């Protein structure tokens, strides 16, 4: 296994399966992320995992 594939598996274990829930400011209330740039880490992780699964 490569370091990249190990990192993907760790990320898969850490990411919250619940979807983000954004308030009217664009902050993710589900994960306590009060910034809009960068977006919620869980949303970014899910995007990376989807890209890894598609590859």
Rosetta blueprint (number, residue, H / E / L):
1 X L
2 X L
3 X H
4 X H
5 X H
6 X H
7 X H
8 X H
9 X H
10 X H
11 X H
12 X H
13 X H
14 X H
15 X L
16 X L
17 X L
18 X L
19 X L
20 X L
21 X L
22 X E
23 X L
24 X L
25 X L
26 X L
27 X L
28 X E
29 X L
30 X L
31 X L
32 X L
33 X E
34 X L
35 X L
36 X L
37 X L
38 X L
39 X L
40 X L
41 X H
42 X H
43 X H
44 X H
45 X H
46 X H
47 X H
48 X H
49 X H
50 X H
51 X H
52 X H
53 X H
54 X H
55 X L
